[in-house]
Amino acid sequence: MDLEANRSLIAAALTRIAAGDRAALQTVYRLTSAKLFGVALRILGERGEAEDALQEVYVTVWRKAADFDAGRASPMTWLIAIARNKAIDRLRASRRSRRAEPIEAASDLSDDAPGAESALASTQDHTRLHGCLRELAAREQAALRGAFFDGNTYEELAERMKVPLGTMKSWIRRAMIKLKACLER
Amino acid sequence: MSDATDHNGLPRENLLEDELLAAEYALGVLAGAERDAAERRVARDGAFARMVEAWDERLAPWAADIEEMPAPPQVWGAIVEALPLAPQRASLWENLALWRSLAVAAGALAACCIGVIVYLAVQPPGAPLMASIDGGGRHHFVATIDPRRATVAVAPANYSADPARVPELWLIPADGKPHALGLLRADQSVTITIPAALLPHLNHAATLAVSLEPPGGSPTGAPTGPVIGAGKLTNL
């Protein structure tokens, strides 16, 4: 599904949700739920949990649609942030982490390549982000991936990569500063 | 060099700390009390919330690497069952300004009630429509449409003027594509002529919405600023 092409359609539907239009919520659901379910499932690792998270996501969209500002954020960014936060909240509440196996910093990062099946993958922002991620040290990339895709905390990442907590914090913080500088170049 | 940087061009320390906290929250590495505290700060500190949004924007393209997965059909049913009656219902209950405007509206409604009953029974085609363009009580415009004259009159029932931006009116037909109608005023009612091409869309499937735009209106022909209110067209 070409989500970027649907950007204005999603933004307009969010406007109508703010007016209490349930059909508009269904439009947003139809256009975005497969992506957001994928995001929740990736973080939670279990279908039942991901389904519950997805339900919370769209109830939140219904309640907060008026907060969406088309001038500041793209609708997909806004929706993905809600989905990640709901999934992470559920993960934290369950006091467990699905992905706990050790991460080898020097491991093959070739699976980092854009997925050809995703329409979003062809966007300029996606290409630029990957370009900047490639400028980071392998261990920094690995830590950011564990956080973004597996929903790991600092503690979990430190454990998975077998480094002290303080070291993990400075890796991530330094990586985020470098990432921001690169994206703003 | 801006105020936010020191003589080396590096961010000042507290700003850097905020920026890093925003990055950590958006990335999702915080847990427990730290995550809760960051979440509360997003809700009450606009500048911090903007930093988090900027990080969301930077990181979101990464989600393209996650494969789409059709959600099972029962999820939509569960969502519909869990929906509150209307968005932002909680804030409506707390909003004094809305209650005041409701009290005024109720008085006006009582006065014209009998007239409406008679009117509905004999409603001709091209009958007037109205929309209560409500942004959860904080902003509220009332629009009345006269399809035969192709005009919409919009009165600000409750609107706190934005110093930098102007309210712009949009018609959103069933297809969801907004059409600019014109700029509104904070201090008085405005009557706008509706383009002939949009007249067929004046029905119950359409919504009127107001967004905040740069002076002169949206430069793109689509809403660029926040939507501060929306309401469906209904019979007057």
Chai-1 contact restraints between the chains, C-beta under 6 A:
chainA,res_idxA,chainB,res_idxB,connection_type,confidence,min_distance_angstrom,max_distance_angstrom,comment,restraint_id
A,L9,B,G176,contact,1.0,0.0,6.0,A-B,restraint_1
A,A12,B,G176,contact,1.0,0.0,6.0,A-B,restraint_2
A,A12,B,P178,contact,1.0,0.0,6.0,A-B,restraint_3
A,A13,B,G176,contact,1.0,0.0,6.0,A-B,restraint_4
A,T15,B,A209,contact,1.0,0.0,6.0,A-B,restraint_5
A,T15,B,V227,contact,1.0,0.0,6.0,A-B,restraint_6
A,T15,B,A230,contact,1.0,0.0,6.0,A-B,restraint_7
A,R16,B,T207,contact,1.0,0.0,6.0,A-B,restraint_8
A,A18,B,P87,contact,1.0,0.0,6.0,A-B,restraint_9
A,A18,B,A230,contact,1.0,0.0,6.0,A-B,restraint_10
A,A19,B,T207,contact,1.0,0.0,6.0,A-B,restraint_11
A,A19,B,A230,contact,1.0,0.0,6.0,A-B,restraint_12
A,A19,B,G231,contact,1.0,0.0,6.0,A-B,restraint_13
A,G20,B,A86,contact,1.0,0.0,6.0,A-B,restraint_14
A,G20,B,P87,contact,1.0,0.0,6.0,A-B,restraint_15
A,S33,B,A71,contact,1.0,0.0,6.0,A-B,restraint_16
A,A34,B,E68,contact,1.0,0.0,6.0,A-B,restraint_17
A,A34,B,M69,contact,1.0,0.0,6.0,A-B,restraint_18
A,A34,B,P70,contact,1.0,0.0,6.0,A-B,restraint_19
A,K35,B,E68,contact,1.0,0.0,6.0,A-B,restraint_20
A,F37,B,M69,contact,1.0,0.0,6.0,A-B,restraint_21
A,F37,B,A71,contact,1.0,0.0,6.0,A-B,restraint_22
A,G38,B,I66,contact,1.0,0.0,6.0,A-B,restraint_23
A,G38,B,E67,contact,1.0,0.0,6.0,A-B,restraint_24
A,G38,B,E68,contact,1.0,0.0,6.0,A-B,restraint_25
A,G38,B,M69,contact,1.0,0.0,6.0,A-B,restraint_26
A,V39,B,A63,contact,1.0,0.0,6.0,A-B,restraint_27
A,V39,B,I66,contact,1.0,0.0,6.0,A-B,restraint_28
A,L41,B,M69,contact,1.0,0.0,6.0,A-B,restraint_29
A,R42,B,I66,contact,1.0,0.0,6.0,A-B,restraint_30
A,E51,B,V75,contact,1.0,0.0,6.0,A-B,restraint_31
A,L54,B,A71,contact,1.0,0.0,6.0,A-B,restraint_32
A,L54,B,V75,contact,1.0,0.0,6.0,A-B,restraint_33
A,Q55,B,V75,contact,1.0,0.0,6.0,A-B,restraint_34
A,Q55,B,A78,contact,1.0,0.0,6.0,A-B,restraint_35
A,Q55,B,I79,contact,1.0,0.0,6.0,A-B,restraint_36
A,Y58,B,I79,contact,1.0,0.0,6.0,A-B,restraint_37
A,V59,B,A82,contact,1.0,0.0,6.0,A-B,restraint_38
A,W62,B,L83,contact,1.0,0.0,6.0,A-B,restraint_39
A,W62,B,P87,contact,1.0,0.0,6.0,A-B,restraint_40
A,R63,B,P87,contact,1.0,0.0,6.0,A-B,restraint_41
A,A65,B,P87,contact,1.0,0.0,6.0,A-B,restraint_42
A,A66,B,Q88,contact,1.0,0.0,6.0,A-B,restraint_43
A,A66,B,G136,contact,1.0,0.0,6.0,A-B,restraint_44
A,D69,B,P226,contact,1.0,0.0,6.0,A-B,restraint_45
A,A70,B,P223,contact,1.0,0.0,6.0,A-B,restraint_46
A,G71,B,T224,contact,1.0,0.0,6.0,A-B,restraint_47
A,G71,B,G225,contact,1.0,0.0,6.0,A-B,restraint_48
A,A73,B,E53,contact,1.0,0.0,6.0,A-B,restraint_49
A,T77,B,D56,contact,1.0,0.0,6.0,A-B,restraint_50
A,T77,B,E57,contact,1.0,0.0,6.0,A-B,restraint_51
A,T77,B,A60,contact,1.0,0.0,6.0,A-B,restraint_52
A,I80,B,A60,contact,1.0,0.0,6.0,A-B,restraint_53
A,I80,B,A63,contact,1.0,0.0,6.0,A-B,restraint_54
A,A81,B,D56,contact,1.0,0.0,6.0,A-B,restraint_55
A,I88,B,G28,contact,1.0,0.0,6.0,A-B,restraint_56
A,R92,B,A31,contact,1.0,0.0,6.0,A-B,restraint_57
A,G115,B,D65,contact,1.0,0.0,6.0,A-B,restraint_58
A,S118,B,A64,contact,1.0,0.0,6.0,A-B,restraint_59
A,L120,B,A64,contact,1.0,0.0,6.0,A-B,restraint_60
A,A121,B,A64,contact,1.0,0.0,6.0,A-B,restraint_61
A,D125,B,P61,contact,1.0,0.0,6.0,A-B,restraint_62
A,H126,B,P61,contact,1.0,0.0,6.0,A-B,restraint_63
A,H126,B,A64,contact,1.0,0.0,6.0,A-B,restraint_64
A,L129,B,P61,contact,1.0,0.0,6.0,A-B,restraint_65
A,L129,B,W62,contact,1.0,0.0,6.0,A-B,restraint_66
A,A147,B,L27,contact,1.0,0.0,6.0,A-B,restraint_67
A,A147,B,G28,contact,1.0,0.0,6.0,A-B,restraint_68
A,A147,B,V29,contact,1.0,0.0,6.0,A-B,restraint_69
A,F148,B,W62,contact,1.0,0.0,6.0,A-B,restraint_70
A,G151,B,G28,contact,1.0,0.0,6.0,A-B,restraint_71
A,T153,B,V29,contact,1.0,0.0,6.0,A-B,restraint_72
A,T153,B,A31,contact,1.0,0.0,6.0,A-B,restraint_73
A,Y154,B,V29,contact,1.0,0.0,6.0,A-B,restraint_74
A,R173,B,L20,contact,1.0,0.0,6.0,A-B,restraint_75
A,M176,B,A23,contact,1.0,0.0,6.0,A-B,restraint_76
A,L183,B,R58,contact,1.0,0.0,6.0,A-B,restraint_77
